[in-house]
Amino acid sequence: MARLMIVGAGGVGNVVAHKAAVQEEFSEILLASRTIEKCDHIAKRIGSKKLQTATLDADDINNTIKLLKEFRPDILINVALPYQDLVLMDACLEVGVNYLDTANYEPPDLAKFEYSWQWKYHDRYKEAGLTAILGCGFDPGVTGVFTAYALKHHFDEIHYLDIVDCNAGNHGQAFATNFNPEINIREITQVGRYYENGEWIEVPPLSIHRPIPYPEIGEKESYLLYHEELESLVKHIPTLKRARFWMTFSQSYITHLQVLENLGLTRIDPVDYEGTKIVPLKFLKTLLPEPSSLAANYTGQTSIGCHIRGLKNGKNRNYYIYNNCDHSKAYQEVGGQAISYTTGVPAVIGALMVVNGIWKKPGVFNVEQCDPDPFMELLGSLGLPWYEIIDRPSPFEEN
């Protein structure tokens, strides 16, 4: 039996709390956020005696250390903002708590997310005998586990990796983001980047796109983005010759985004407004729908997977592994949409891997460095069934 602390009470925190509450491994759960009303709302909906709530300013390390010492969790799941990753990692080190997150650190004043800041904690976590699992959502997260599973069972060498992420859902809003608008828009508007032949190649944002087929959905225009799991997968799978990440956007979404950029509303540098410094993107966030509010009317599916090519027994092999998740079914189960569901479920599985000793090893690790099989065994039973297509033509064979 283990004690779990969840930091963050947005859409993903809601899913994590729902899923964790029904796992017998977790005897007590603390859901903490800056806004305790959100925590209390989630706890009331779940109705579990093992779930309690608390107020936490995760930017304040002393506040965080105090709460950790009071609750004494075995592991902390961080589904707060990426800006808070390092504070939470420091606090866990101070108190002696294992750590897991779903997105890597990003400085508030720089739209650049990479693992280098968190990888630097490896020796300190190792010396403390603590485990930190980085990027254990879906992408990053399950996509890394999918790739590790493919390498373990279907390939001797992986040469080409294309991660594809499609949201074919409809939330009925003119423009909205599926998770924190500030983080989402920063991610999409940054320079595109992919890995090929030992080099990182940069391209203008959303400048490379193509139609890609998705199971049960059909072809959707998909845009090349930089996504954090590319950095870790290239490091940990050195046979990769090329690694790319693609995400779908509607033309309406792209048009709205371009208008917002042209107006300067996606800027992250402070501007003066009537004598007060404001960050335009933070202001924009207050105008957009709260992502968790989209869930009730969301229809359609997400489809996220990995197209992989490489060698097995000296022969070329094509492999595709994916999950489709239905928005309305996610809402019926946990009161959330599929984007939150596909992020929250893997975080709970990762925490189970640690507290059960399967992924428990001293240091800081990305998911593809861990044994994928026990994780994959739980993925379907906890709500994210996965499917494999082996040695059939790939949409990426020629390019």
C-alpha positions in Angstrom: 0.0 0.0 0.0 1.3 3.4 -1.0 0.4 7.1 -0.4 0.0 9.2 -3.5 0.1 13.0 -3.8 -1.3 14.6 -7.0 -0.3 18.2 -7.7 -2.7 19.9 -10.2 -6.5 19.9 -10.3 -7.1 20.7 -14.0 -8.5 18.2 -16.5 -5.6 15.8 -16.2 -5.5 16.0 -12.4 -9.2 15.1 -12.5 -8.5 11.9 -14.5 -5.5 11.0 -12.4 -7.5 11.3 -9.2 -10.4 9.2 -10.6 -8.2 6.4 -11.8 -5.9 6.4 -8.8 -8.8 6.2 -6.4 -9.8 2.8 -7.6 -6.3 1.3 -7.5 -5.9 -0.9 -4.4 -2.1 0.0 -4.3 -3.0 3.5 -3.2 -4.2 3.6 0.4 -4.3 7.4 0.7 -4.4 10.1 -1.9 -3.9 13.9 -1.5 -5.0 16.2 -4.4 -3.4 19.6 -4.1 -3.7 22.8 -6.1 -3.5 26.5 -5.8 -7.3 26.5 -6.0 -8.7 24.1 -3.4 -12.3 24.6 -4.8 -11.2 22.6 -7.9 -9.8 19.9 -5.7 -12.9 19.7 -3.6 -15.1 19.5 -6.7 -13.1 16.5 -8.0 -13.1 14.8 -4.6 -16.9 15.2 -4.3 -17.4 13.7 -7.7 -15.2 10.7 -6.9 -16.6 10.2 -3.4 -13.7 8.1 -2.2 -12.8 8.0 1.5 -9.1 7.6 0.6 -9.0 11.0 -1.2 -8.3 14.3 0.6 -7.5 17.8 -0.6 -5.2 20.6 0.2 -4.2 24.1 -1.0 -0.7 24.3 -2.5 1.3 27.0 -4.3 3.6 24.8 -6.2 5.8 27.8 -7.1 6.8 28.0 -3.4 9.3 25.3 -2.4 8.9 25.9 1.3 5.1 25.5 1.0 5.6 22.4 -1.0 8.1 20.8 1.4 5.8 21.5 4.3 2.9 19.7 2.7 5.1 16.8 1.6 6.3 16.4 5.2 2.8 16.5 6.5 1.4 13.9 4.1 4.5 11.8 3.6 3.6 10.4 0.1 5.5 7.5 -1.5 5.3 9.2 -4.9 4.2 12.6 -6.2 2.4 12.9 -9.6 3.0 16.3 -11.1 0.2 17.4 -13.5 0.6 21.1 -12.7 2.3 23.6 -15.1 5.7 22.6 -16.6 7.1 25.8 -15.0 6.8 24.1 -11.6 8.7 20.9 -12.5 12.0 21.9 -10.9 10.5 23.2 -7.7 8.6 20.0 -7.2 11.7 17.9 -8.0 13.7 19.9 -5.5 11.0 19.5 -2.8 10.8 15.7 -3.4 14.5 15.4 -3.0 14.4 17.4 0.2 11.7 15.2 1.7 12.6 11.8 0.1 9.6 11.3 -2.3 9.6 9.6 -5.7 8.5 11.9 -8.5 6.6 11.5 -11.9 5.4 14.1 -14.4 3.8 14.2 -17.8 5.6 17.2 -19.4 9.2 18.5 -19.2 10.3 21.7 -17.7 9.9 24.9 -19.5 11.1 28.4 -18.3 8.2 30.8 -17.9 10.0 33.5 -19.9 11.3 31.3 -22.7 9.2 29.1 -25.0 11.8 26.3 -25.1 11.1 23.0 -23.5 13.8 20.3 -23.2 14.9 17.7 -20.7 18.4 19.0 -20.0 17.3 20.8 -16.8 15.7 17.7 -15.4 18.4 15.2 -16.6 20.8 17.2 -14.4 19.0 15.8 -11.3 20.0 12.2 -12.1 22.9 12.0 -9.8 21.1 13.6 -6.9 18.1 11.3 -7.2 20.5 8.3 -7.5 22.4 9.3 -4.4 19.1 9.8 -2.5 17.8 6.4 -3.7 14.8 8.0 -5.3 13.1 7.5 -8.7 12.0 10.3 -11.0 10.0 9.3 -14.1 9.8 12.1 -16.7 7.1 12.6 -19.4 4.7 9.8 -18.5 1.5 11.1 -20.2 0.6 9.9 -23.7 2.9 12.1 -25.8 5.3 12.2 -24.2 4.8 8.9 -22.4 3.0 6.1 -24.1 4.7 7.0 -27.4 8.0 6.3 -25.7 6.7 3.1 -24.2 5.3 2.1 -27.6 8.7 2.7 -29.2 10.5 0.7 -26.5 8.0 -2.2 -26.8 8.5 -2.2 -30.6 12.3 -2.4 -30.2 12.0 -5.2 -27.6 9.6 -7.4 -29.5 9.7 -6.4 -33.2 13.0 -4.8 -34.2 16.7 -5.3 -33.9 17.2 -1.7 -35.0 14.8 1.2 -35.3 15.7 3.6 -38.1 12.7 5.8 -38.7 10.1 7.1 -36.2 7.0 9.2 -37.0 4.8 10.0 -34.0 1.3 11.0 -35.1 -1.3 12.7 -33.0 -4.8 13.3 -34.3 -7.7 14.9 -32.4 -10.7 14.4 -34.7 -13.1 15.6 -32.0 -15.6 18.5 -32.0 -16.1 20.6 -28.9 -18.5 23.1 -30.5 -16.3 26.2 -29.7 -15.0 28.6 -32.4 -11.5 28.4 -30.8 -10.3 26.6 -27.8 -7.3 24.5 -26.6 -7.6 21.0 -25.2 -5.2 21.7 -22.3 -3.8 24.8 -20.6 -4.0 27.5 -23.4 -0.7 29.1 -22.3 1.3 25.9 -22.6 -0.6 24.7 -25.7 -0.1 27.9 -27.7 3.6 28.2 -26.7 4.2 24.6 -28.0 2.5 25.1 -31.3 3.9 28.5 -32.2 7.6 27.6 -31.6 10.0 26.8 -34.4 9.4 23.3 -35.8 12.3 20.8 -35.4 13.0 17.2 -36.3 16.0 14.9 -36.2 17.7 13.4 -39.3 21.1 11.9 -39.9 22.6 13.1 -36.6 21.3 16.7 -36.8 18.4 18.7 -35.6 16.7 20.5 -38.5 14.7 23.6 -37.8 11.8 24.9 -39.9 9.3 27.7 -39.6 6.3 26.9 -37.3 3.6 24.8 -39.0 5.4 25.1 -42.4 5.6 21.4 -43.1 2.3 19.5 -43.3 0.7 16.6 -45.2 -2.4 14.4 -45.0 -1.9 11.3 -42.8 -4.5 8.5 -42.5 -5.8 7.7 -39.0 -7.7 4.5 -38.0 -11.5 4.9 -37.9 -11.0 8.6 -38.7 -9.5 8.8 -42.2 -7.0 11.3 -43.6 -6.3 14.5 -41.7 -3.9 17.3 -42.5 -1.0 16.9 -40.0 1.6 19.5 -39.1 5.2 18.8 -38.2 6.0 20.1 -34.7 8.9 19.7 -32.2 7.8 17.6 -29.3 9.9 16.8 -26.3 9.9 13.0 -26.6 12.0 13.3 -29.8 14.9 14.6 -27.6 14.9 11.6 -25.3 14.1 8.9 -27.9 17.0 10.0 -30.1 19.3 9.9 -27.1 18.1 6.5 -25.9 17.7 4.8 -29.3 20.9 5.6 -31.0 20.1 3.7 -34.2 17.4 6.3 -35.2 18.2 8.0 -38.5 15.1 10.2 -38.4 12.5 11.1 -35.8 9.5 13.4 -36.4 6.3 14.4 -34.6 3.0 15.3 -36.4 -0.2 16.8 -35.0 -3.5 17.6 -36.7 -5.1 21.0 -36.8 -8.2 22.2 -38.6 -7.9 25.1 -41.0 -10.2 27.1 -38.7 -7.8 26.5 -35.8 -4.8 27.6 -37.9 -6.5 30.7 -39.1 -7.5 31.7 -35.5 -4.0 31.1 -34.4 -2.5 33.2 -37.2 -4.8 36.1 -36.3 -3.9 35.9 -32.6 -0.2 35.9 -33.6 -0.6 38.8 -35.9 -2.3 40.8 -33.1 0.6 40.0 -30.7 -1.6 38.0 -28.3 0.6 35.0 -28.3 3.6 36.9 -27.1 5.2 35.8 -23.8 7.1 39.0 -23.1 5.5 41.6 -20.8 3.9 44.7 -22.4 2.7 47.9 -20.7 -1.0 48.3 -20.4 -2.1 51.5 -18.7 0.9 51.4 -16.4 0.6 47.7 -15.6 2.9 45.0 -17.1 0.9 42.1 -18.6 1.9 39.1 -20.6 -0.4 39.0 -23.7 -0.6 35.1 -23.7 -1.6 35.0 -20.1 -4.3 37.6 -20.8 -5.5 35.5 -23.8 -5.7 32.5 -21.5 -8.3 34.3 -19.4 -10.5 34.8 -22.4 -10.4 31.3 -23.8 -12.6 28.4 -22.5 -11.3 26.4 -19.6 -10.2 23.1 -21.2 -12.0 21.0 -18.7 -15.3 22.8 -19.6 -15.1 21.3 -23.1 -15.6 17.8 -22.0 -19.4 17.7 -21.6 -20.1 18.4 -25.3 -17.1 16.8 -26.9 -17.7 14.2 -29.6 -15.3 12.2 -31.8 -12.0 10.5 -31.2 -8.3 11.0 -30.7 -5.8 8.7 -32.4 -2.2 8.7 -31.3 0.5 6.3 -32.4 3.9 5.5 -33.8 4.9 4.6 -37.3 8.2 2.8 -37.1 10.6 1.4 -39.7 13.8 -0.6 -39.2 15.3 -4.0 -39.4 14.4 -7.4 -37.9 16.6 -10.4 -38.7 18.3 -8.4 -41.5 15.0 -7.6 -43.2 13.1 -4.3 -43.5 10.0 -4.0 -41.2 7.1 -1.6 -41.0 5.2 -1.3 -37.8 2.4 0.9 -36.5 1.1 0.9 -33.0 -1.7 3.2 -31.8 -4.6 4.0 -29.5 -7.9 5.6 -30.3 -9.8 7.2 -27.5 -13.5 8.4 -27.6 -14.2 11.8 -26.0 -17.8 11.0 -24.9 -16.8 7.7 -23.3 -14.1 9.5 -21.4 -16.6 12.0 -20.1 -19.0 9.3 -19.1 -16.3 7.5 -17.1 -14.4 10.4 -15.4 -16.1 13.7 -16.5 -13.2 14.6 -18.7 -12.3 14.7 -22.4 -10.0 12.3 -24.3 -7.0 14.6 -24.3 -7.0 14.7 -20.5 -7.9 11.0 -20.3 -5.0 9.9 -22.5 -2.6 11.9 -20.4 -3.9 11.0 -16.9 -4.2 7.2 -17.3 -0.5 6.7 -18.2 0.5 8.9 -15.3 -1.3 6.5 -12.9 0.2 3.5 -14.6 3.7 5.0 -14.3 3.1 5.6 -10.6 1.9 2.0 -10.2 5.1 0.8 -11.9 7.2 2.7 -9.3 5.3 1.8 -6.1 5.1 -1.8 -7.2 8.9 -1.8 -7.6 8.9 -2.5 -11.4 10.3 0.8 -12.4 11.8 1.6 -9.0 15.5 2.4 -9.5 17.6 5.3 -8.3 17.9 8.2 -10.7 16.0 10.2 -13.3 14.6 8.3 -16.3 12.4 8.7 -19.4 9.8 6.0 -19.9 11.6 4.3 -22.8 14.4 3.4 -20.4 12.1 1.2 -18.4 10.6 -2.2 -19.1 7.6 -1.6 -21.4 5.8 -4.9 -20.9 4.2 -4.4 -17.5 3.1 -0.9 -18.5 1.5 -2.2 -21.7 -0.3 -5.0 -19.8 -2.1 -2.3 -17.7 -2.7 0.2 -20.5 -5.7 -1.6 -22.0 -7.3 -2.6 -18.8 -7.1 0.9 -17.4 -9.0 2.3 -20.5 -6.5 2.8 -23.3 -6.5 -0.3 -25.6 -3.7 -0.5 -28.2 -3.4 -2.1 -31.6 -0.5 -3.2 -33.8 -0.2 -3.3 -37.6 2.9 -5.2 -38.7 4.6 -5.3 -42.1 1.9 -3.4 -44.0 2.7 -0.4 -46.2 3.5 2.8 -44.2 2.4 6.3 -45.2 6.0 7.3 -44.5 7.8 4.8 -46.7 8.8 7.3 -49.4 9.4 10.4 -47.3 
